[in-house]
């Protein structure tokens, strides 16, 4: 089973949205949107072709929202959640929140959006493809619909090279992968884009935090792990929605595979995780080696490259400094994370 992807030149993507409004019209539109979003929960002018719905504004989804607002300050971004626990935080970063079971009296109830990103995890959903299909009903068919999937769908596990076109698992192999592949198909059939993301991390979340707090792991030290920083993943999703091609699959990875042992080692060597940080003992010498991922097609088509070039560079050269790092206080607010948010 191959990853489907049409020729990027056969069907160039979502609209480039070359500005056609006058400066006065654009300024007026931005003013109305900002005023509406700042004075109440009611979104501003949905006639604006940059408005965005984020289904699942967790760590990644909320970051995408912030990237969107920084690029399109006149847009209205709505974040759809399961509960209202994170709504105050979402409002604080300019996102208009609503719950999944919003009523007919919700200001956004009858609205459809030119841009929608689905970044809610499959855990906790009995019918994940159905959840994605339901979210597609909020898309008006213009702009783009993006689904954040996982690179776990790729079959390669013996240390071999893997890219966008590599073979994926057959349906029926793994229940978790099945949910992702079925959800992907729903999106691709509707003309949306799929962003398959490698292991997500930032200074305070990810495999490294688990490794350095665990004395031993029942896994092999030399197994490969492919990673992408949350900030880079959000930028990639933004690029996929604004530059990508309909019904295309993009792969999000920094392109520098790293072993589990190296993740733990450079995390400890960075010195930012405290005196108690220590690399675990890896107790297995057999099992899957993982895959060595690269994504040159994605980088070329989306004109995207990671700002965090590799996890080793992030930990050692940059001192694990990002917008989420508590030791990087001046930029801490930029990386606001919803309370209890999952990795996506």
Beta strands, then each sheet from edge to edge (+ up, - down):
strand 1: 52-55
strand 2: 77-81
strand 3: 95-99
strand 4: 113-118
strand 5: 139-150
strand 6: 158-162
strand 7: 193-197
strand 8: 199-201
strand 9: 216-220
strand 10: 224-225
strand 11: 227-229
strand 12: 249-252
strand 13: 258-259
strand 14: 281-284
strand 15: 290-293
sheet 1: 3+ 2+ 1+ 4+ 5+ 7+ 12+
sheet 2: 6+ 15+
sheet 3: 8+ 11+
sheet 4: 9+ 14+
sheet 5: 10+ 13-
end
